[in-house]
Amino acid sequence: MSPAYGRCMPTSSPVPYGSWPTPVTSALVVRAAARLGEVAVDGDDVWWSESRPGEGGRSALVRRTADGTVTDVLPPPWNARTRVHEYGGAAWTVAGGTLWFTHFDDQRLYRLSPGDDGPVAVTPEPELPAGVRHADLTPAGDGSLLAVRETHTASGAAADVVNEVVRLAPDGTAEVLVSGPDFVSDPRPGPAGELAWLQWDHPAMPWDAAQLVVRAADGTETVVAGGPGESAVQPTWDADGTLWFCCDRTDVWALWRWRPGREAEPALDTGTEIAGPQWVFGARRFALLPGGRVVAAAGGDGGDRLVALEADGSTRDVPLPGWTALGYLTAAGDGVVCAAGSPVREPVVLRADLSGQAEVLRPARDLGLDPAWFSVPEDVTFPTEERDTGIDEAYAVVYPPTNPEATAPEGDLPPLVVMVHGGPTSAHARGLNPEIQYFTSRGFCVAHVDHRGSTGHGRRYRDALQGRWGVVDLDDVVACARYLADAGRVDPARMAIRGGSAGGYTTLAALTLRPGVFTAGASHFGVADLGALAADTHKFESRYLDGLVAPWPAGADVYAQRSPINHVDALDTPLAVFQGAEDRVVPPEQAEVMVAALRDKGVPHAYLLFEGEQHGFRRAENIRAALDGELSFYAQVWGFGLPAEEGITPIEVVR
């Protein structure tokens, strides 16, 4: 790294956009990409998980004791990660110093108690590799463990997978507590012998119609909230028998509470979303504190803010200046411990009280960069086609090109990269995204589009994608690109679109169904054939497209109409494709049929297949290869140079 990178000294002569020298290399992206996962408090100790690309993407567990000592609890190759729903989450829990976790390689449940030489297997080796999986691990208070158990069969069919709530004794003996619904989550024991959980059935996803059910000690069951048109999430018991949860009955996921014998009632509605879609287990956006107080992370323009609900019903903002991405809120005395980040700071583990006094328990890594290198995002609202949704505007977070040491030639406009999140029921996160800064520090403008169907803007906005995936999301990414070009902010001849998974589908669909807008694209494990996805994917998403597109197979003609692979005759835009060889969510065949069509048409393209990778890339070398490959692809397509000092090997472009 050049010494000038820390001093922010501008270069003497202009450098074309895209070619700006930058310290934000793919190596730095990987170094900064140790993603924080769940945070837990056990007595005076704070635990957290972090995914480490430099260790093959394993999920490591870390403990910080009261004296500040930080220790890796599980050495390699232990990997606390579950494959339930394929996306996982809540793969570990700790109580009284005893750790329970699912090990990724075999998906067996293990226990590590104080004084043990190493983890001890609790569940037997399954008949099928990774055939029995556990997630949403929750101590039951009597030495046993509640968990969601997912059992796969030799058929491999999604319809044959069984999801249940079980109670596991210390010796691994399992008692089935809830069985029958297609899906279950969040088993939570109550203070008087109750059990609360969430459940939903095909074709709904949890953010569509998850029900919150409570079983009293006498076996009586009550549906507290949720069902068609309403979703409940994150049930949490208070010691006095109050059940707190989030519900979108009033459009946004607000905080609600329930007591036996009463109706559920709203407790905190900030007008913005508190909870989010349950793609993974274990999300926590609020915490219960002593004295009847609650603290919650509320989203909105500019990111998250911390809101305190006092026992008397009054509310106030907790000052945490600079922190815009808050997650995994956990009570710790009179305050909370959480994962916290911002667009210019790597995530940390933060302890904060309700006065706003904060202490960093897990500091960000020293990236050796002045904050001036990081692009500060702008919230943008732009017009789009209404299409009978009742909504004629959409949202994006725009990151302008930012480099304190470089300027562009006068009159030049920067290239644009439109980023599309996965899901498609997801949203742009407000923490530091090194991949975005990788592009902006080189002179790109990046627009992360929260198209209709995204979360963070209420149920009405989210439901606007129902039956319209491949229509309104395309309207919105195209409208955003044109909005920025018409405003003179980007070069209309150099606009790219890129995304992963569902974002990869929108990328491919935009290039085939709305040709002529973007001049390059990059699909990361994107969907090319909607019908193939509906016919062959994992259980969690096997009926997802019934709502987003049309019931399958009755609506097969709609699937064919919106599948990029059926419109390659219109594809003349250069495209880079990146795919994991072991992806079960979007199998490699999806990428390969698209690449074959590009080859047959003679459209410039590049294809990288990564062995050992699943849905999303976790290994450092593959993250780097995909990022540098995408950049070099744009450089070859648009004709700009790469900084020589980085030594990036150009990706092979087949023409």
C-alpha positions as CSV (number, residue, x, y, z in Angstrom):
1,M,0.0,0.0,0.0
2,S,1.3,3.4,-0.9
3,P,2.1,5.6,2.1
4,A,0.0,8.3,0.5
5,Y,-3.1,6.2,1.1
6,G,-3.1,7.3,4.7
7,R,-2.5,10.9,4.0
8,C,-5.1,11.6,1.3
9,M,-2.9,13.5,-1.0
10,P,-4.4,14.1,-4.4
11,T,-2.7,13.1,-7.6
12,S,-1.3,15.8,-9.9
13,S,-3.1,14.7,-13.1
14,P,-6.6,13.4,-13.8
15,V,-7.1,9.7,-14.1
16,P,-10.1,8.2,-16.0
17,Y,-13.0,6.9,-13.9
18,G,-12.6,3.2,-13.2
19,S,-8.8,3.4,-13.3
20,W,-8.3,5.3,-10.0
21,P,-5.5,3.8,-7.9
22,T,-7.0,2.6,-4.6
23,P,-5.9,0.8,-1.5
24,V,-9.4,-1.0,-1.4
25,T,-8.1,-4.1,-3.2
26,S,-9.7,-7.5,-3.2
27,A,-7.2,-8.5,-0.6
28,L,-8.4,-5.8,1.7
29,V,-12.0,-6.7,1.0
30,V,-11.3,-10.2,2.2
31,R,-9.5,-9.0,5.2
32,A,-12.4,-6.7,6.1
33,A,-15.0,-9.4,5.3
34,A,-15.0,-11.3,8.6
35,R,-18.8,-11.0,9.0
36,L,-20.3,-10.8,12.5
37,G,-23.0,-13.2,13.3
38,E,-25.0,-13.8,16.4
39,V,-24.1,-12.2,19.7
40,A,-24.9,-13.8,23.1
41,V,-24.5,-12.8,26.8
42,D,-23.7,-15.6,29.3
43,G,-23.2,-14.2,32.8
44,D,-20.4,-11.7,32.5
45,D,-19.1,-13.2,29.3
46,V,-20.0,-12.0,25.8
47,W,-19.9,-14.4,22.9
48,W,-20.2,-13.9,19.1
49,S,-19.7,-15.7,15.9
50,E,-17.8,-14.4,12.8
51,S,-17.4,-15.9,9.3
52,R,-13.8,-15.9,8.3
53,P,-13.0,-16.0,4.5
54,G,-9.3,-16.5,5.3
55,E,-10.2,-19.8,7.1
56,G,-12.2,-21.2,4.3
57,G,-15.3,-19.3,5.3
58,R,-15.8,-21.2,8.6
59,S,-17.9,-19.7,11.4
60,A,-15.7,-19.2,14.4
61,L,-17.0,-18.6,17.9
62,V,-15.3,-16.0,20.1
63,R,-15.7,-15.3,23.9
64,R,-14.8,-12.1,25.8
65,T,-14.6,-12.5,29.5
66,A,-15.3,-9.8,32.1
67,D,-11.5,-9.0,32.3
68,G,-11.4,-8.2,28.6
69,T,-9.7,-11.5,27.5
70,V,-10.8,-12.5,24.0
71,T,-10.5,-16.2,23.1
72,D,-11.4,-18.3,20.1
73,V,-13.5,-21.0,21.6
74,L,-13.5,-23.5,18.7
75,P,-10.2,-23.9,16.8
76,P,-10.2,-25.0,13.1
77,P,-11.7,-27.1,11.6
78,W,-14.8,-26.7,13.9
79,N,-17.4,-24.7,12.0
80,A,-20.5,-23.5,13.9
81,R,-22.9,-23.3,11.0
82,T,-26.2,-25.1,10.1
83,R,-27.8,-25.9,6.8
84,V,-31.5,-25.8,8.0
85,H,-33.4,-24.0,5.3
86,E,-30.0,-23.9,3.5
87,Y,-29.5,-20.4,4.8
88,G,-29.0,-21.5,8.5
89,G,-28.6,-19.1,11.4
90,A,-28.7,-19.7,15.2
91,A,-26.4,-22.6,14.9
92,W,-25.1,-22.2,18.5
93,T,-26.1,-21.2,22.0
94,V,-24.5,-21.0,25.4
95,A,-25.8,-21.2,28.9
96,G,-23.8,-21.4,32.1
97,G,-20.6,-21.7,30.2
98,T,-21.8,-24.8,28.2
99,L,-21.8,-24.4,24.4
100,W,-24.1,-26.3,22.1
101,F,-23.5,-26.0,18.3
102,T,-24.1,-27.6,14.9
103,H,-20.9,-28.5,13.1
104,F,-21.2,-27.7,9.4
105,D,-19.3,-30.7,8.0
106,D,-21.6,-33.4,9.4
107,Q,-24.5,-31.2,10.7
108,R,-24.4,-33.1,14.0
109,L,-25.0,-31.3,17.3
110,Y,-22.1,-31.0,19.7
111,R,-21.7,-29.8,23.3
112,L,-18.6,-28.2,24.9
113,S,-18.7,-27.8,28.7
114,P,-16.2,-26.1,30.9
115,G,-13.3,-28.5,31.5
116,D,-13.9,-30.6,28.4
117,D,-10.9,-31.4,26.2
118,G,-13.0,-30.8,23.1
119,P,-16.5,-30.9,21.7
120,V,-18.6,-34.0,22.4
121,A,-21.1,-35.3,19.8
122,V,-24.7,-35.2,21.2
123,T,-26.7,-36.4,18.2
124,P,-25.9,-39.7,16.4
125,E,-24.3,-39.8,13.0
126,P,-27.2,-39.6,10.5
127,E,-27.8,-42.3,8.0
128,L,-27.5,-39.8,5.2
129,P,-24.7,-37.3,5.1
130,A,-26.0,-34.1,6.7
131,G,-29.4,-35.8,6.7
132,V,-30.4,-34.5,10.2
133,R,-29.9,-30.8,10.9
134,H,-30.5,-28.5,13.9
135,A,-31.0,-24.8,14.2
136,D,-32.5,-22.1,16.4
137,L,-30.9,-23.6,19.4
138,T,-32.4,-22.4,22.7
139,P,-31.6,-23.4,26.3
140,A,-34.7,-24.8,28.0
141,G,-33.5,-23.9,31.5
142,D,-33.3,-27.5,32.8
143,G,-30.2,-28.7,31.0
144,S,-32.1,-29.6,27.9
145,L,-32.2,-27.8,24.6
146,L,-35.0,-26.7,22.3
147,A,-34.2,-26.7,18.6
148,V,-35.7,-26.8,15.1
149,R,-34.8,-30.2,13.6
150,E,-34.8,-30.7,9.8
151,T,-34.8,-34.3,8.6
152,H,-33.9,-35.2,5.0
153,T,-34.7,-38.6,3.3
154,A,-33.0,-40.7,0.7
155,S,-35.4,-39.4,-1.9
156,G,-33.8,-36.0,-1.9
157,A,-37.2,-34.5,-2.6
158,A,-38.1,-31.2,-1.0
159,A,-41.6,-32.5,-0.3
160,D,-40.1,-35.3,1.9
161,V,-38.2,-33.0,4.2
162,V,-39.7,-32.8,7.8
163,N,-39.3,-29.8,10.1
164,E,-40.1,-30.1,13.8
165,V,-39.5,-28.5,17.2
166,V,-37.7,-30.9,19.4
167,R,-36.4,-31.0,23.0
168,L,-33.0,-32.6,23.3
169,A,-31.8,-34.1,26.5
170,P,-28.1,-33.8,27.4
171,D,-27.6,-37.3,26.1
172,G,-29.1,-36.4,22.7
173,T,-32.5,-38.1,23.3
174,A,-35.1,-36.1,21.3
175,E,-38.7,-35.4,22.2
176,V,-40.9,-34.0,19.4
177,L,-42.9,-31.0,20.7
178,V,-44.3,-29.6,17.4
179,S,-44.8,-31.5,14.2
180,G,-47.2,-31.0,11.3
181,P,-46.7,-27.5,9.9
182,D,-44.4,-27.3,6.9
183,F,-42.1,-25.0,8.8
184,V,-41.4,-24.0,12.4
185,S,-39.0,-21.6,14.1
186,D,-38.3,-19.7,17.3
187,P,-39.2,-22.3,20.0
188,R,-39.1,-20.2,23.2
189,P,-39.9,-21.6,26.7
190,G,-42.1,-19.4,28.9
191,P,-41.7,-18.7,32.6
192,A,-44.7,-20.8,33.6
193,G,-44.1,-23.9,31.5
194,E,-45.5,-22.4,28.2
195,L,-43.9,-22.9,24.8
196,A,-44.1,-20.3,22.1
197,W,-43.1,-20.9,18.4
198,L,-43.7,-19.7,14.9
199,Q,-45.2,-21.8,12.1
200,W,-46.2,-21.4,8.5
201,D,-47.2,-23.6,5.6
202,H,-46.6,-23.7,1.9
203,P,-46.9,-21.7,-0.3
204,A,-46.3,-18.8,2.3
205,M,-42.9,-17.6,3.3
206,P,-42.4,-16.6,7.0
207,W,-42.8,-12.9,6.1
208,D,-46.1,-13.7,4.4
209,A,-48.1,-15.5,7.1
210,A,-46.0,-16.8,10.0
211,Q,-48.3,-17.6,13.0
212,L,-47.2,-17.1,16.6
213,V,-48.6,-20.0,18.6
214,V,-48.5,-20.5,22.4
215,R,-49.0,-23.8,24.1
216,A,-49.8,-23.4,27.8
217,A,-48.6,-25.9,30.5
218,D,-52.0,-27.7,30.3
219,G,-51.6,-28.2,26.5
220,T,-54.1,-25.5,25.4
221,E,-52.9,-23.8,22.3
222,T,-53.5,-20.1,21.3
223,V,-52.7,-18.4,18.0
224,V,-51.5,-15.0,19.2
225,A,-50.9,-13.3,15.9
226,G,-50.1,-14.0,12.3
227,G,-51.7,-15.9,9.5
228,P,-52.8,-14.9,5.9
229,G,-51.9,-11.2,5.3
230,E,-50.0,-10.9,8.6
231,S,-46.6,-12.0,9.8
232,A,-45.3,-12.4,13.4
233,V,-41.5,-12.7,14.2
234,Q,-39.1,-12.8,17.1
235,P,-41.2,-14.0,20.0
236,T,-39.5,-13.3,23.4
237,W,-40.8,-14.0,26.9
238,D,-40.5,-11.6,29.8
239,A,-40.1,-12.9,33.3
240,D,-43.6,-11.7,34.2
241,G,-45.3,-13.9,31.5
242,T,-45.6,-11.2,28.8
243,L,-44.8,-12.4,25.3
244,W,-43.2,-9.7,23.1
245,F,-43.0,-10.0,19.4
246,C,-43.0,-8.0,16.1
247,C,-46.0,-8.0,13.8
248,D,-46.8,-6.2,10.5
249,R,-50.5,-5.9,11.2
250,T,-50.2,-2.1,10.8
251,D,-48.1,-2.4,7.6
252,V,-44.6,-2.1,9.3
253,W,-43.2,-4.7,11.6
254,A,-43.9,-3.0,15.0
255,L,-43.4,-4.2,18.5
256,W,-46.4,-6.0,20.1
257,R,-47.1,-7.8,23.4
258,W,-49.5,-10.4,24.7
259,R,-50.6,-11.8,28.0
260,P,-52.7,-15.0,28.5
261,G,-56.4,-14.3,28.4
262,R,-55.9,-11.0,26.6
263,E,-55.7,-9.8,23.0
264,A,-52.3,-8.9,21.6
265,E,-51.8,-5.1,21.6
266,P,-49.3,-2.8,19.9
267,A,-46.5,-1.5,22.2
268,L,-44.1,0.4,20.0
269,D,-44.8,1.7,16.5
270,T,-42.0,4.0,15.2
271,G,-43.6,4.2,11.7
272,T,-40.6,2.3,10.4
273,E,-39.7,-1.4,10.4
274,I,-38.2,-2.9,13.6
275,A,-38.0,-6.5,12.4
276,G,-37.0,-7.9,9.0
277,P,-37.6,-11.0,6.9
278,Q,-36.7,-14.3,8.4
279,W,-34.2,-15.5,5.9
280,V,-32.0,-16.9,8.7
281,F,-32.8,-18.0,12.2
282,G,-31.9,-16.1,15.3
283,A,-32.4,-12.4,14.3
284,R,-33.0,-10.1,17.3
285,R,-34.0,-6.5,16.8
286,F,-35.2,-5.8,20.4
287,A,-34.2,-6.7,23.9
288,L,-36.1,-6.8,27.2
289,L,-34.4,-4.9,30.1
290,P,-35.1,-4.8,33.8
291,G,-37.9,-2.7,35.1
292,G,-40.2,-3.3,32.2
293,R,-38.1,-1.4,29.6
294,V,-37.6,-2.5,26.0
295,V,-34.9,-1.3,23.6
296,A,-35.4,-1.8,19.8
297,A,-33.5,-1.1,16.6
298,A,-35.8,0.8,14.2
299,G,-34.9,1.2,10.6
300,G,-35.6,4.1,8.2
301,D,-33.8,6.5,5.9
302,G,-30.2,6.9,7.0
303,G,-30.2,3.5,8.7
304,D,-31.0,2.1,12.2
305,R,-31.6,4.1,15.4
306,L,-31.9,2.7,18.9
307,V,-35.3,3.4,20.6
308,A,-36.1,2.9,24.2
309,L,-39.7,2.1,25.4
310,E,-40.0,3.0,29.1
311,A,-42.2,1.1,31.5
312,D,-44.7,4.1,31.5
313,G,-45.1,3.8,27.7
314,S,-43.0,6.8,26.8
315,T,-40.3,6.5,24.1
316,R,-37.0,8.1,23.4
317,D,-34.1,7.7,21.0
318,V,-30.9,6.4,22.5
319,P,-28.0,8.5,21.1
320,L,-25.6,6.3,19.3
321,P,-24.1,8.7,16.7
322,G,-22.5,7.1,13.7
323,W,-23.9,3.6,14.1
324,T,-26.4,2.9,11.4
325,A,-26.6,-0.9,11.3
326,L,-27.6,-2.6,14.5
327,G,-28.4,-6.3,15.0
328,Y,-28.6,-9.2,17.4
329,L,-29.7,-7.0,20.3
330,T,-29.1,-8.8,23.6
331,A,-29.8,-7.6,27.1
332,A,-26.8,-7.0,29.3
333,G,-27.6,-5.6,32.7
334,D,-29.2,-2.2,32.2
335,G,-28.1,-2.0,28.6
336,V,-27.6,-4.1,25.5
337,V,-24.8,-5.8,23.6
338,C,-25.2,-5.9,19.8
339,A,-23.5,-6.0,16.4
340,A,-23.0,-2.4,15.2
341,G,-21.7,-0.9,12.0
342,S,-21.8,2.1,9.7
343,P,-21.1,2.8,6.0
344,V,-17.5,3.9,6.9
345,R,-16.8,1.5,9.8
346,E,-16.5,-2.3,9.9
347,P,-18.9,-4.0,12.2
348,V,-18.0,-4.2,15.9
349,V,-19.5,-5.8,19.0
350,L,-20.9,-2.9,21.0
351,R,-22.1,-2.6,24.6
352,A,-24.4,0.4,25.2
353,D,-26.5,1.7,28.0
354,L,-29.7,3.8,27.6
355,S,-27.8,7.1,28.1
356,G,-25.8,6.3,24.9
357,Q,-22.6,5.5,26.7
358,A,-20.9,2.8,24.5
359,E,-18.0,0.5,24.7
360,V,-16.5,-1.5,21.8
361,L,-16.0,-5.1,22.9
362,R,-14.8,-6.5,19.5
363,P,-13.1,-3.6,17.7
364,A,-13.0,-3.2,13.9
365,R,-9.9,-4.3,12.2
366,D,-7.4,-1.6,11.4
367,L,-7.7,-1.3,7.7
368,G,-5.1,1.4,7.6
369,L,-7.4,3.8,5.7
370,D,-8.4,7.3,6.3
371,P,-12.3,7.5,6.4
372,A,-12.1,9.8,3.4
373,W,-11.6,6.8,1.2
374,F,-15.2,5.6,2.0
375,S,-18.1,6.8,0.0
376,V,-21.0,8.1,2.1
377,P,-24.4,6.9,0.9
378,E,-27.3,9.1,-0.1
379,D,-30.9,8.0,0.1
380,V,-32.7,8.5,-3.2
381,T,-36.3,8.2,-4.1
382,F,-37.1,8.0,-7.8
383,P,-40.3,7.7,-10.0
384,T,-41.2,4.3,-11.5
385,E,-44.1,2.7,-13.3
386,E,-47.1,2.1,-11.1
387,R,-48.4,-1.1,-12.8
388,D,-51.5,-1.5,-10.6
389,T,-49.5,-1.7,-7.4
390,G,-50.6,1.7,-6.1
391,I,-46.9,2.6,-5.7
392,D,-45.2,4.8,-8.3
393,E,-41.8,5.4,-6.7
394,A,-39.0,3.3,-5.5
395,Y,-35.8,3.6,-3.4
396,A,-32.1,3.4,-3.8
397,V,-29.0,4.1,-1.7
398,V,-26.5,5.8,-4.0
399,Y,-22.7,5.8,-3.3
400,P,-20.9,8.4,-5.4
401,P,-17.3,7.8,-6.6
402,T,-14.9,8.8,-3.8
403,N,-11.1,8.9,-3.8
404,P,-9.2,11.6,-2.0
405,E,-6.1,11.0,-4.2
406,A,-7.7,11.0,-7.7
407,T,-9.7,13.2,-10.0
408,A,-11.2,12.5,-13.4
409,P,-10.7,14.4,-16.6
410,E,-13.0,17.4,-16.9
411,G,-16.3,16.6,-18.5
412,D,-16.0,12.8,-17.8
413,L,-18.9,11.0,-16.1
414,P,-18.4,8.0,-13.9
415,P,-19.6,4.5,-14.9
416,L,-22.6,3.2,-12.9
417,V,-23.0,-0.2,-11.2
418,V,-26.6,-0.9,-10.2
419,M,-26.5,-3.5,-7.4
420,V,-29.6,-5.7,-6.7
421,H,-29.9,-7.6,-3.4
422,G,-30.9,-11.2,-3.1
423,G,-34.2,-12.5,-1.8
424,P,-35.8,-10.7,-3.6
425,T,-37.4,-10.1,-0.2
426,S,-34.4,-8.4,1.3
427,A,-32.9,-4.9,1.5
428,H,-29.7,-3.0,1.4
429,A,-27.8,-3.2,4.7
430,R,-26.3,0.0,6.1
431,G,-23.0,-1.3,7.4
432,L,-19.7,-1.0,5.7
433,N,-19.7,-3.0,2.5
434,P,-16.1,-3.3,1.3
435,E,-17.3,-4.6,-2.1
436,I,-19.1,-1.3,-2.7
437,Q,-16.1,0.7,-1.7
438,Y,-13.9,-1.5,-4.0
439,F,-15.9,0.1,-6.9
440,T,-16.5,3.6,-5.6
441,S,-12.8,4.2,-4.7
442,R,-11.9,3.4,-8.4
443,G,-14.3,6.0,-9.7
444,F,-17.6,4.1,-10.1
445,C,-21.0,5.3,-8.9
446,V,-22.9,2.5,-7.1
447,A,-26.6,2.5,-6.7
448,H,-28.1,-0.2,-4.5
449,V,-31.7,-0.5,-5.5
450,D,-34.4,-1.5,-3.0
451,H,-37.0,-2.3,-5.7
452,R,-40.6,-2.9,-4.8
453,G,-40.8,-6.2,-2.9
454,S,-37.9,-5.2,-0.7
455,T,-38.3,-5.0,3.1
456,G,-37.8,-1.9,5.2
457,H,-40.7,0.1,3.7
458,G,-43.7,-1.8,5.0
459,R,-45.9,-4.7,3.9
460,R,-47.6,-2.8,1.1
461,Y,-44.3,-2.1,-0.5
462,R,-43.2,-5.7,0.1
463,D,-46.3,-7.2,-1.4
464,A,-46.1,-5.1,-4.5
465,L,-43.8,-7.8,-5.9
466,Q,-46.5,-10.5,-5.5
467,G,-47.1,-12.0,-8.9
468,R,-44.8,-9.4,-10.4
469,W,-41.3,-10.7,-10.0
470,G,-39.6,-10.1,-13.3
471,V,-41.8,-7.0,-13.9
472,V,-41.7,-4.3,-11.3
473,D,-38.2,-5.1,-10.1
474,L,-37.1,-4.6,-13.7
475,D,-39.1,-1.4,-13.9
476,D,-37.3,-0.1,-10.8
477,V,-33.7,-1.0,-11.7
478,V,-34.1,0.5,-15.1
479,A,-35.8,3.6,-13.7
480,C,-33.0,4.1,-11.2
481,A,-30.3,3.9,-13.9
482,R,-32.2,6.3,-16.1
483,Y,-32.9,8.7,-13.2
484,L,-29.2,9.0,-12.4
485,A,-28.2,9.3,-16.1
486,D,-30.8,12.0,-16.7
487,A,-29.5,13.9,-13.7
488,G,-26.0,13.9,-15.3
489,R,-24.5,11.9,-12.5
490,V,-23.4,8.8,-14.5
491,D,-22.3,7.9,-18.0
492,P,-25.4,6.4,-19.8
493,A,-23.0,4.4,-22.1
494,R,-21.3,2.7,-19.2
495,M,-24.1,1.4,-16.9
496,A,-23.8,-2.1,-15.5
497,I,-26.2,-4.2,-13.4
498,R,-25.0,-6.9,-11.0
499,G,-26.6,-9.1,-8.3
500,G,-26.5,-12.4,-6.6
501,S,-29.2,-15.1,-6.3
502,A,-32.5,-13.3,-6.8
503,G,-30.5,-10.2,-7.6
504,G,-28.8,-12.3,-10.3
505,Y,-32.2,-13.1,-11.8
506,T,-33.1,-9.5,-12.0
507,T,-29.7,-8.8,-13.6
508,L,-30.3,-11.5,-16.2
509,A,-33.9,-10.5,-16.8
510,A,-33.0,-6.8,-17.2
511,L,-30.5,-7.7,-19.9
512,T,-32.9,-10.0,-21.8
513,L,-36.3,-8.5,-21.1
514,R,-35.3,-4.8,-21.0
515,P,-32.3,-4.7,-23.4
516,G,-30.6,-1.5,-24.4
517,V,-30.4,0.1,-20.9
518,F,-27.3,-1.6,-19.4
519,T,-24.1,-2.1,-21.4
520,A,-22.6,-4.8,-19.1
521,G,-23.8,-7.2,-16.4
522,A,-22.5,-9.6,-13.7
523,S,-24.6,-12.5,-12.4
524,H,-23.5,-14.2,-9.2
525,F,-25.3,-17.5,-8.9
526,G,-28.3,-16.0,-10.5
527,V,-31.5,-17.6,-11.7
528,A,-31.8,-18.1,-15.5
529,D,-34.8,-20.5,-15.7
530,L,-37.7,-19.8,-13.3
531,G,-39.4,-23.1,-14.1
532,A,-36.3,-25.1,-13.4
533,L,-35.9,-23.3,-10.1
534,A,-39.5,-24.0,-9.1
535,A,-39.1,-27.7,-10.1
536,D,-35.8,-28.3,-8.3
537,T,-34.8,-26.3,-5.2
538,H,-34.7,-26.8,-1.5
539,K,-37.8,-27.1,0.7
540,F,-37.7,-23.6,2.2
541,E,-38.1,-21.9,-1.2
542,S,-39.8,-24.7,-3.1
543,R,-43.1,-22.8,-3.2
544,Y,-41.7,-19.3,-2.9
545,L,-42.4,-18.5,-6.6
546,D,-46.1,-19.4,-6.3
547,G,-46.5,-16.0,-4.8
548,L,-43.8,-14.1,-6.7
549,V,-44.6,-15.4,-10.1
550,A,-47.6,-17.8,-10.3
551,P,-48.7,-21.2,-8.9
552,W,-46.5,-24.0,-10.3
553,P,-47.0,-25.8,-12.6
554,A,-50.3,-24.3,-13.5
555,G,-48.6,-21.0,-14.4
556,A,-45.8,-22.6,-16.4
557,D,-46.4,-20.2,-19.3
558,V,-45.7,-17.2,-17.0
559,Y,-42.5,-18.8,-15.8
560,A,-41.4,-19.3,-19.4
561,Q,-42.3,-15.7,-20.3
562,R,-40.2,-14.3,-17.5
563,S,-37.2,-16.7,-17.7
564,P,-34.1,-15.0,-19.2
565,I,-33.0,-18.3,-20.8
566,N,-36.0,-18.1,-23.1
567,H,-35.1,-14.6,-24.3
568,V,-31.5,-15.0,-25.3
569,D,-32.4,-13.8,-28.8
570,A,-32.5,-10.3,-27.3
571,L,-29.3,-10.7,-25.3
572,D,-26.4,-8.7,-26.8
573,T,-25.0,-7.3,-23.6
574,P,-21.6,-8.5,-22.3
575,L,-22.1,-10.7,-19.2
576,A,-19.9,-12.2,-16.5
577,V,-21.2,-15.2,-14.7
578,F,-19.9,-16.5,-11.3
579,Q,-21.2,-19.7,-9.8
580,G,-20.6,-22.2,-6.9
581,A,-20.3,-25.8,-7.9
582,E,-22.1,-27.1,-4.8
583,D,-25.0,-24.6,-4.8
584,R,-28.2,-26.3,-3.8
585,V,-30.3,-23.2,-3.9
586,V,-29.5,-22.2,-7.5
587,P,-27.8,-25.2,-9.1
588,P,-24.9,-24.7,-11.5
589,E,-27.0,-25.8,-14.4
590,Q,-28.8,-22.5,-14.2
591,A,-25.5,-20.7,-14.9
592,E,-24.3,-23.1,-17.5
593,V,-27.4,-22.9,-19.7
594,M,-27.0,-19.1,-19.8
595,V,-23.3,-19.4,-20.6
596,A,-24.0,-21.9,-23.4
597,A,-26.5,-19.4,-24.9
598,L,-24.0,-16.6,-24.7
599,R,-21.4,-18.7,-26.4
600,D,-23.8,-19.8,-29.2
601,K,-24.7,-16.1,-29.9
602,G,-21.1,-14.9,-29.8
603,V,-21.8,-12.4,-27.0
604,P,-18.7,-11.4,-25.0
605,H,-18.8,-13.2,-21.7
606,A,-16.8,-14.7,-18.9
607,Y,-17.6,-17.7,-16.6
608,L,-16.0,-18.7,-13.3
609,L,-17.1,-21.9,-11.5
610,F,-15.8,-22.3,-8.0
611,E,-15.4,-25.8,-6.6
612,G,-16.5,-26.3,-3.0
613,E,-18.6,-23.2,-2.9
614,Q,-22.3,-23.2,-2.2
615,H,-24.9,-20.3,-2.4
616,G,-22.6,-17.4,-1.9
617,F,-18.8,-17.4,-1.8
618,R,-17.0,-17.8,1.5
619,R,-13.5,-18.7,0.6
620,A,-11.0,-15.8,0.4
621,E,-9.4,-16.9,-2.9
622,N,-12.8,-17.2,-4.5
623,I,-14.1,-13.9,-3.2
624,R,-11.0,-12.2,-4.6
625,A,-11.2,-14.0,-7.9
626,A,-14.9,-13.0,-8.4
627,L,-14.4,-9.4,-7.5
628,D,-11.2,-8.8,-9.5
629,G,-12.7,-10.8,-12.3
630,E,-15.8,-8.6,-12.4
631,L,-13.7,-5.5,-12.4
632,S,-11.4,-6.7,-15.2
633,F,-14.5,-7.7,-17.2
634,Y,-15.9,-4.1,-17.0
635,A,-12.4,-2.8,-17.9
636,Q,-12.3,-4.9,-21.1
637,V,-15.8,-4.2,-22.1
638,W,-15.6,-0.4,-21.5
639,G,-12.0,0.1,-22.4
640,F,-10.3,1.5,-19.3
641,G,-7.1,0.4,-17.6
642,L,-6.5,-1.3,-14.2
643,P,-4.0,0.0,-11.7
644,A,-0.8,-1.8,-12.5
645,E,0.3,-2.0,-8.9
646,E,-2.5,-4.4,-8.0
647,G,-1.4,-7.1,-10.5
648,I,-4.9,-8.1,-11.4
649,T,-4.9,-11.0,-13.9
650,P,-7.6,-10.2,-16.5
651,I,-10.5,-12.6,-16.6
652,E,-10.8,-14.5,-19.8
653,V,-13.5,-12.9,-22.0
654,V,-14.9,-15.3,-24.6
655,R,-16.1,-13.4,-27.7
